[in-house]
Amino acid sequence: FEGTALKYMHMDSYEVTSYDVACTVWTPDFVDEFGKRRDYDMTAYLPVLFGYTVHDKEITERFLYDFKKTRSDLIIEYHYIRAREILNGYGLGLCSESGGPGPPLHNCVVEALRAVGVLDIARGELWNKHTTRMVKEIACAAHIYGKKIVDMEAFTSWRHWQDGPFEYKPLADLAMCSGTNRFTFHTFPHNPPEAGLPGWAYHAGTHMGPTRVW
């Protein structure tokens, strides 16, 4: 893809309803990977993943920490790092919202700073009229890992056709003061002729496109 307009692949935020009992992230070799990384067999502690206490509260909490640490390491290494290696081999970069967002939208199943640090482009989320503003965490990761671009999925919203530059400007100022230096609008309407005006729109998008006139 070198020499073409295609420069990056984007992975959106990792979104699963629950990362614990209701929907535990698992792979066939998880037990083996856990043993290699934590130096003990996890099988005796599997009831902990279903809400039980094994031995006592302290041991249960220590196992949960090891479990979550292993899960985070595996996702970062075998998903984000591997994806970046493959893409870089084709002359492309990886951009992702790998650090979240966290509650109330989703739990963050990885160590956020490290997950952002392994990317080519660090990206967070910045919602309009919403409390989700994952900016400073991404800026911190960019500083720690030497990333020059702090990108935001910007102005995401459920408010269809209600807002424009007047509403976005204060939010953009706040984001830039918090460390953002690039915005990616979420999201442009599609504009094939059959879509008419103002075009098709994603249900959680901010409608910023060539057919939108304020």
TORKOL-4160 file (C-alpha; in steps of 0.2 Angstrom, whole numbers, padded with zeros to 4 digits, m for minus):
214
<pt num="1" X="0000" Y="0000" Z="0000"/>
<pt num="2" X="0015" Y="0011" Z="0000"/>
<pt num="3" X="0012" Y="0026" Z="m0012"/>
<pt num="4" X="m0007" Y="0025" Z="m0010"/>
<pt num="5" X="m0019" Y="0036" Z="m0001"/>
<pt num="6" X="m0022" Y="0022" Z="0012"/>
<pt num="7" X="m0010" Y="0025" Z="0027"/>
<pt num="8" X="m0018" Y="0018" Z="0042"/>
<pt num="9" X="m0031" Y="0005" Z="0048"/>
<pt num="10" X="m0042" Y="0009" Z="0062"/>
<pt num="11" X="m0048" Y="m0002" Z="0076"/>
<pt num="12" X="m0063" Y="0005" Z="0086"/>
<pt num="13" X="m0065" Y="0003" Z="0105"/>
<pt num="14" X="m0066" Y="m0015" Z="0111"/>
<pt num="15" X="m0084" Y="m0017" Z="0116"/>
<pt num="16" X="m0092" Y="m0032" Z="0125"/>
<pt num="17" X="m0106" Y="m0031" Z="0137"/>
<pt num="18" X="m0096" Y="m0039" Z="0152"/>
<pt num="19" X="m0078" Y="m0044" Z="0153"/>
<pt num="20" X="m0081" Y="m0055" Z="0169"/>
<pt num="21" X="m0094" Y="m0068" Z="0173"/>
<pt num="22" X="m0107" Y="m0065" Z="0160"/>
<pt num="23" X="m0094" Y="m0065" Z="0146"/>
<pt num="24" X="m0077" Y="m0070" Z="0151"/>
<pt num="25" X="m0064" Y="m0067" Z="0138"/>
<pt num="26" X="m0056" Y="m0084" Z="0135"/>
<pt num="27" X="m0045" Y="m0093" Z="0122"/>
<pt num="28" X="m0041" Y="m0112" Z="0121"/>
<pt num="29" X="m0023" Y="m0109" Z="0127"/>
<pt num="30" X="m0027" Y="m0097" Z="0141"/>
<pt num="31" X="m0023" Y="m0109" Z="0155"/>
<pt num="32" X="m0006" Y="m0113" Z="0147"/>
<pt num="33" X="m0002" Y="m0094" Z="0144"/>
<pt num="34" X="m0007" Y="m0090" Z="0162"/>
<pt num="35" X="0005" Y="m0104" Z="0169"/>
<pt num="36" X="0019" Y="m0097" Z="0159"/>
<pt num="37" X="0017" Y="m0079" Z="0164"/>
<pt num="38" X="0011" Y="m0081" Z="0182"/>
<pt num="39" X="0021" Y="m0097" Z="0187"/>
<pt num="40" X="0006" Y="m0107" Z="0194"/>
<pt num="41" X="m0009" Y="m0117" Z="0188"/>
<pt num="42" X="m0025" Y="m0107" Z="0187"/>
<pt num="43" X="m0037" Y="m0122" Z="0186"/>
<pt num="44" X="m0040" Y="m0123" Z="0205"/>
<pt num="45" X="m0045" Y="m0105" Z="0205"/>
<pt num="46" X="m0058" Y="m0105" Z="0190"/>
<pt num="47" X="m0073" Y="m0104" Z="0202"/>
<pt num="48" X="m0067" Y="m0087" Z="0206"/>
<pt num="49" X="m0072" Y="m0082" Z="0189"/>
<pt num="50" X="m0090" Y="m0086" Z="0193"/>
<pt num="51" X="m0090" Y="m0076" Z="0209"/>
<pt num="52" X="m0084" Y="m0089" Z="0222"/>
<pt num="53" X="m0071" Y="m0087" Z="0235"/>
<pt num="54" X="m0056" Y="m0099" Z="0235"/>
<pt num="55" X="m0046" Y="m0101" Z="0251"/>
<pt num="56" X="m0049" Y="m0083" Z="0257"/>
<pt num="57" X="m0053" Y="m0066" Z="0251"/>
<pt num="58" X="m0035" Y="m0061" Z="0249"/>
<pt num="59" X="m0030" Y="m0076" Z="0239"/>
<pt num="60" X="m0046" Y="m0073" Z="0228"/>
<pt num="61" X="m0041" Y="m0055" Z="0225"/>
<pt num="62" X="m0023" Y="m0059" Z="0221"/>
<pt num="63" X="m0029" Y="m0072" Z="0208"/>
<pt num="64" X="m0041" Y="m0060" Z="0200"/>
<pt num="65" X="m0027" Y="m0048" Z="0198"/>
<pt num="66" X="m0016" Y="m0061" Z="0190"/>
<pt num="67" X="m0031" Y="m0066" Z="0179"/>
<pt num="68" X="m0034" Y="m0048" Z="0173"/>
<pt num="69" X="m0016" Y="m0045" Z="0171"/>
<pt num="70" X="m0014" Y="m0060" Z="0160"/>
<pt num="71" X="m0029" Y="m0056" Z="0150"/>
<pt num="72" X="m0023" Y="m0038" Z="0147"/>
<pt num="73" X="m0006" Y="m0044" Z="0142"/>
<pt num="74" X="m0013" Y="m0057" Z="0129"/>
<pt num="75" X="m0025" Y="m0045" Z="0121"/>
<pt num="76" X="m0011" Y="m0031" Z="0119"/>
<pt num="77" X="0002" Y="m0043" Z="0113"/>
<pt num="78" X="m0008" Y="m0055" Z="0102"/>
<pt num="79" X="m0021" Y="m0042" Z="0096"/>
<pt num="80" X="m0014" Y="m0024" Z="0095"/>
<pt num="81" X="0005" Y="m0028" Z="0094"/>
<pt num="82" X="0002" Y="m0042" Z="0081"/>
<pt num="83" X="m0010" Y="m0031" Z="0071"/>
<pt num="84" X="0003" Y="m0017" Z="0071"/>
<pt num="85" X="0017" Y="m0029" Z="0065"/>
<pt num="86" X="0006" Y="m0035" Z="0051"/>
<pt num="87" X="0001" Y="m0018" Z="0045"/>
<pt num="88" X="0018" Y="m0011" Z="0046"/>
<pt num="89" X="0024" Y="m0025" Z="0035"/>
<pt num="90" X="0012" Y="m0018" Z="0022"/>
<pt num="91" X="0018" Y="0000" Z="0025"/>
<pt num="92" X="0002" Y="0004" Z="0035"/>
<pt num="93" X="0000" Y="0011" Z="0053"/>
<pt num="94" X="m0012" Y="0005" Z="0066"/>
<pt num="95" X="m0024" Y="0018" Z="0074"/>
<pt num="96" X="m0035" Y="0012" Z="0088"/>
<pt num="97" X="m0046" Y="0017" Z="0103"/>
<pt num="98" X="m0037" Y="0002" Z="0113"/>
<pt num="99" X="m0037" Y="0011" Z="0130"/>
<pt num="100" X="m0056" Y="0011" Z="0132"/>
<pt num="101" X="m0068" Y="0019" Z="0135"/>
<pt num="102" X="m0071" Y="0013" Z="0152"/>
<pt num="103" X="m0087" Y="0014" Z="0162"/>
<pt num="104" X="m0102" Y="0018" Z="0160"/>
<pt num="105" X="m0100" Y="0013" Z="0142"/>
<pt num="106" X="m0089" Y="m0002" Z="0143"/>
<pt num="107" X="m0076" Y="m0009" Z="0155"/>
<pt num="108" X="m0058" Y="m0007" Z="0150"/>
<pt num="109" X="m0051" Y="m0025" Z="0148"/>
<pt num="110" X="m0033" Y="m0020" Z="0146"/>
<pt num="111" X="m0020" Y="m0009" Z="0154"/>
<pt num="112" X="m0025" Y="0006" Z="0145"/>
<pt num="113" X="m0008" Y="0016" Z="0145"/>
<pt num="114" X="0001" Y="0001" Z="0138"/>
<pt num="115" X="m0012" Y="m0003" Z="0126"/>
<pt num="116" X="m0012" Y="0014" Z="0119"/>
<pt num="117" X="0007" Y="0015" Z="0119"/>
<pt num="118" X="0009" Y="0000" Z="0107"/>
<pt num="119" X="0000" Y="0009" Z="0093"/>
<pt num="120" X="0006" Y="0020" Z="0079"/>
<pt num="121" X="m0008" Y="0033" Z="0082"/>
<pt num="122" X="m0015" Y="0035" Z="0099"/>
<pt num="123" X="m0034" Y="0038" Z="0099"/>
<pt num="124" X="m0047" Y="0042" Z="0112"/>
<pt num="125" X="m0065" Y="0047" Z="0112"/>
<pt num="126" X="m0073" Y="0064" Z="0115"/>
<pt num="127" X="m0092" Y="0064" Z="0115"/>
<pt num="128" X="m0104" Y="0079" Z="0113"/>
<pt num="129" X="m0116" Y="0082" Z="0127"/>
<pt num="130" X="m0110" Y="0067" Z="0136"/>
<pt num="131" X="m0098" Y="0063" Z="0151"/>
<pt num="132" X="m0087" Y="0052" Z="0140"/>
<pt num="133" X="m0071" Y="0061" Z="0137"/>
<pt num="134" X="m0056" Y="0050" Z="0136"/>
<pt num="135" X="m0043" Y="0063" Z="0133"/>
<pt num="136" X="m0030" Y="0065" Z="0146"/>
<pt num="137" X="m0027" Y="0046" Z="0148"/>
<pt num="138" X="m0023" Y="0046" Z="0129"/>
<pt num="139" X="m0012" Y="0061" Z="0130"/>
<pt num="140" X="m0002" Y="0053" Z="0145"/>
<pt num="141" X="0001" Y="0037" Z="0135"/>
<pt num="142" X="0007" Y="0047" Z="0121"/>
<pt num="143" X="0019" Y="0057" Z="0132"/>
<pt num="144" X="0025" Y="0041" Z="0140"/>
<pt num="145" X="0028" Y="0031" Z="0124"/>
<pt num="146" X="0034" Y="0045" Z="0113"/>
<pt num="147" X="0019" Y="0047" Z="0102"/>
<pt num="148" X="0017" Y="0064" Z="0093"/>
<pt num="149" X="m0001" Y="0063" Z="0088"/>
<pt num="150" X="m0015" Y="0062" Z="0101"/>
<pt num="151" X="m0031" Y="0059" Z="0091"/>
<pt num="152" X="m0049" Y="0059" Z="0096"/>
<pt num="153" X="m0064" Y="0051" Z="0089"/>
<pt num="154" X="m0072" Y="0068" Z="0091"/>
<pt num="155" X="m0090" Y="0075" Z="0094"/>
<pt num="156" X="m0098" Y="0058" Z="0095"/>
<pt num="157" X="m0117" Y="0061" Z="0099"/>
<pt num="158" X="m0134" Y="0054" Z="0100"/>
<pt num="159" X="m0141" Y="0071" Z="0096"/>
<pt num="160" X="m0146" Y="0070" Z="0078"/>
<pt num="161" X="m0146" Y="0086" Z="0067"/>
<pt num="162" X="m0145" Y="0098" Z="0082"/>
<pt num="163" X="m0128" Y="0104" Z="0084"/>
<pt num="164" X="m0115" Y="0113" Z="0074"/>
<pt num="165" X="m0098" Y="0123" Z="0076"/>
<pt num="166" X="m0105" Y="0134" Z="0090"/>
<pt num="167" X="m0108" Y="0119" Z="0101"/>
<pt num="168" X="m0092" Y="0110" Z="0096"/>
<pt num="169" X="m0080" Y="0124" Z="0099"/>
<pt num="170" X="m0079" Y="0124" Z="0118"/>
<pt num="171" X="m0078" Y="0105" Z="0118"/>
<pt num="172" X="m0063" Y="0106" Z="0106"/>
<pt num="173" X="m0055" Y="0119" Z="0116"/>
<pt num="174" X="m0056" Y="0109" Z="0132"/>
<pt num="175" X="m0049" Y="0094" Z="0123"/>
<pt num="176" X="m0034" Y="0103" Z="0116"/>
<pt num="177" X="m0030" Y="0110" Z="0133"/>
<pt num="178" X="m0031" Y="0092" Z="0139"/>
<pt num="179" X="m0018" Y="0086" Z="0127"/>
<pt num="180" X="m0027" Y="0082" Z="0110"/>
<pt num="181" X="m0019" Y="0088" Z="0094"/>
<pt num="182" X="m0030" Y="0080" Z="0081"/>
<pt num="183" X="m0048" Y="0077" Z="0078"/>
<pt num="184" X="m0057" Y="0063" Z="0068"/>
<pt num="185" X="m0075" Y="0067" Z="0066"/>
<pt num="186" X="m0087" Y="0053" Z="0071"/>
<pt num="187" X="m0094" Y="0052" Z="0059"/>
<pt num="188" X="m0097" Y="0059" Z="0041"/>
<pt num="189" X="m0113" Y="0054" Z="0032"/>
<pt num="190" X="m0112" Y="0043" Z="0017"/>
<pt num="191" X="m0116" Y="0052" Z="0001"/>
<pt num="192" X="m0121" Y="0041" Z="m0014"/>
<pt num="193" X="m0134" Y="0049" Z="m0025"/>
<pt num="194" X="m0147" Y="0037" Z="m0019"/>
<pt num="195" X="m0145" Y="0043" Z="m0001"/>
<pt num="196" X="m0152" Y="0060" Z="m0006"/>
<pt num="197" X="m0150" Y="0075" Z="0006"/>
<pt num="198" X="m0143" Y="0076" Z="0019"/>
<pt num="199" X="m0136" Y="0059" Z="0016"/>
<pt num="200" X="m0136" Y="0043" Z="0027"/>
<pt num="201" X="m0130" Y="0045" Z="0045"/>
<pt num="202" X="m0124" Y="0034" Z="0058"/>
<pt num="203" X="m0135" Y="0033" Z="0073"/>
<pt num="204" X="m0121" Y="0039" Z="0085"/>
<pt num="205" X="m0113" Y="0051" Z="0074"/>
<pt num="206" X="m0111" Y="0070" Z="0073"/>
<pt num="207" X="m0116" Y="0075" Z="0056"/>
<pt num="208" X="m0102" Y="0085" Z="0049"/>
<pt num="209" X="m0101" Y="0082" Z="0030"/>
<pt num="210" X="m0102" Y="0091" Z="0013"/>
<pt num="211" X="m0121" Y="0090" Z="0012"/>
<pt num="212" X="m0123" Y="0098" Z="0029"/>
<pt num="213" X="m0126" Y="0117" Z="0030"/>
<pt num="214" X="m0128" Y="0127" Z="0046"/>
